[in-house]
Amino acid sequence: MSKITPTRKTTVIAEGQQIRMAFYEPAPKPQAEGAITIRELPVTEQPSYRLEQYGAGALSITELLALAVGFPSLTEAEEILVKGNKLTGLATMPWSELVSLKGISRSRAARIKAAFELGRRLLVASPVDRPVVKSPADGANLIMGEMQVLEQEHLVTIILDTKNHVLKVHTVYIGSLNSAQVRVGELFKEAIRCNAAAVIVAHNHPSGDPTPSPEDVVVTRSIVEAGKLLNVDVLDHIVVGQGRWVSLKERGLGF
């Protein structure tokens, strides 16, 4: 049971007698030992002040998370990043796991999910600001952060316009990748709906090793041939591992 302390008192008059009434609220939870709250920092070191003066780009990930979620201290925000396996892990963590972290209430979890979703939508919101894929590295960097931490194989398409601007990143399939399970028609369905000029196919290896398997090469060959029939260029097939990726196009596998 939380310790309670009087927070304010008031006096009321009833039938000529004074009755003193105290109102109680739970005492605030103490900060972790040694943790300094953001309010205790010098004003010029507080994240909100630094954001106002220098822009959001000057803030660390810890500071941005503390501001977005409302953590009282940078120490608490840093602990959540560690527990969440850094920013990429936090971004992909299921709701049930997120709210199970110490220090993450339902309202804080909602703020985290909302912040990441706003970033994702901004990525494809404006044609002018959409990223351009000029190389396999551009495509890999676009999906690397999220896909390298997934525990199951995901097959996605990076859908591009005639100038290689990203229209969207679409998840086609979740599960072990093999030619019998991947339906080529489903893979191109969203690209055709978006009137795409080209796609980059990507999938992850949960083992962390991005080395293409023989099955990966077979699937790639089928996808490339189907793209020619549908008049949608397949620019590459990227395999994502833990901190590494491989371009099948660069290795001449399936193309």
N, C-alpha and C positions, 0 to 999 in steps of 0.2 A: 504494500500500500504506500502511495506517495506521501511524503511528509507534507503537512499543510501549515501555513503560517498566515497570520492576519495580514491582509493587504490594505484594508481601509476600514474605518469605523464611521458610524453615523448615529445620531441621537434622535429619537422620536418621542412625542408626548402622547401618553395614553391615560385618560382619566386622572389628570393632574400629577401623574408620576412620570419620572424620566426613566426610560428603558434604553439601555445601551445595547446596541446590536453590532456584532462583528461579522464581516463577510470574509469568507475564506476561499482561497484558490490554491491549487497544487503549486508547490514551490518549483521554480524552474530546475530542469535537470542540469547537474553540473557538467562542465566541459571535461574532456579527457585531461588527465593530469598533464600539466605543462603546456596545454594548448592555449594559444592566444586567440581571442575572438577577433574577427575582422574589425569590429568597432574599436578595439583596443589598439589597433595599428595606427601609426601616424597617418594623418589624412592623406598625405601625398603618396602613401604606400597602399592605400585601400584600392581594391580592384575597380570600384565604380569611379573613383577619381581618375585613376590611370586610364580607364576606358574613355572617359570624357576628354581628357587632355591629349592622349596619344592615339586613340582608336583601339578597336577590339583586337587588331593584329598584334598589339604590344603585350597582350595578356597571355599568360601560360594557360594550358588546358585546365589545370587545377583551378586557376582564378576564374576562368569562364564557367566551369561547372559550378563553382560556389555561387556565382552571380545568378546563373540560370535556375538553379534549384533552390537557392536560399539557405545554403549551409552557413552556420554562424562562424565557422573557422575554416581556414585553408587546410588545416590538418585533417579535418573530417572529410573534406572533399578529396584529398589525396588518398585517404584510407579506402574510400569508395572506388576510386580508380584502380587501386591495387586489388581489391576484392572482386571487381568486375572484369579483371584481366585487361586493363587499360581501356582506352576509349573505344576501340573496335569491339572488344568483348561486351562493353556496356551497351553499345548501340544495337547489338544483335541478341542481347539476353532476353529470354522469354519473361513475360510479366510475372509469372509465379516465382521465378528465381530472383527477379529484381526486388520484389517486395519482401523476400525472405532475408535480404541483406540487412545487417544491423545498421540502423541509422536511416533506412529508406522506408518512409511511410508511403501509403497509397498516393497521397497528394504529391510527394516528391517523385515517386515513380512516374506519375502522370506527366509531371513537368519534364522529366528526362525523355520520355517517349515522344512528347510533343516537340521538344527541341530538335531531336533527330529527324522527326518527320518533316518539320519545317525546312531543315537543310536539304532533305531529299527532294522535296517538292520544288525548292528554289533551283535545284540542279537542272530541272527540265522546264522551268516556268517561262523563261523568256528566250526566244530564238537567238537574240543578240548575245546573251550571256551563256548559251549552251556550250559546253566544252567541245573542242574539235579533236578528233582522233587522227593524228598524222603518222603514227608509228605503233608497232605492237606494244611498246612501253606505255604509250598514252592509254591504250585500251586496258592494259594490265593494271595501271595505277588507278583507273576509274573504279575497278571492282575488287581490287586486292584487299583493301582494308576489311571489307565485310566477308568476302568469301574464304579468306585464309583461316577464319576461326569457326567455320561451320562444321558440325559434327557429322553431317550427311552430305553426300554428293549432290550438288545443285548444277543444273545445266541452264545457262542464261544466254540471252542474245542481247548484244549492244546494237540497237537499231539506229541507223544513220541516214541522213538525207544526202542529196547529191554533192554537198560540199563537206561531207563527213562530220557535220554537226550531230551531236547525240540527241536523238528524239526521245529515247527512253531506254532503260535497262529492264528487260522482261525475263522473269523466271519461267522457264518452259517445263522443267521437270525436276523432281526431287527423288533421289534414289540411286542405286548402282547403275552406272552407264554401260549399256551394251546395245548393239545394233538391233536386237530383237525388240527392245523396249522403247527405243527412241523412234517416235513417229515423225518422219520428216515433214509431213504436212502440218503437224501441230507446231513444229519448230518455226516455220515461216508464216504461220497464221497471223500473228500480231504484226510482223513486219509488213505484210501485205495490207493489213488494215490501216497501218500508218503511212502507206504509200512510200515505203522505204526504198532507197536506192541500193543499200548495202547493209550487211550485218557482220558482226564479229561474234563468233560463238565462243563461249568460255565455260569451263566447268572446273571444279575443285577436286583435289585428292585429300580427303580427311587424314590420310597417313602423314601428310606434310611433305611427301616427295612428289614433285611435279613431273617426274619423268613420264612421258606418254607411254601408254600400254599398247600392245598390238590392237586391242579392241578400240582404243581411241583413234587409231589411224584408220581403221575400217569405217568407223562412224563418220569421221571427217570426210573421207572419200565420198560417201553417200550424200552427205550434206552439200558438198561442193557441186556434185553432179545435179542435185535437185535445184540448187540455186541457179544454175545455168538455164534449166528448163523454165524456171519461174521469173527469169530476168532480174534476179536479186543477187548482187555480187557477194560472195562469201570471202571477206578479206583475210580472215585468220581464224584459227581455233587456238585459244589460249588455255593452258592447264595451270591452275593455281595451286601452289603448295604453301607451306609455312614460311613466309618471308621470301619465297622464290616463285618464279613462273617460267613457263616454257611456251614459245611460239612454234606451233607445228608448221606454219608457213615458212618461217625462217629456216627450219630444219628440212623442209621439203617433204614433209610427211602428210600424205593425203591430198596434196595439191599438185 
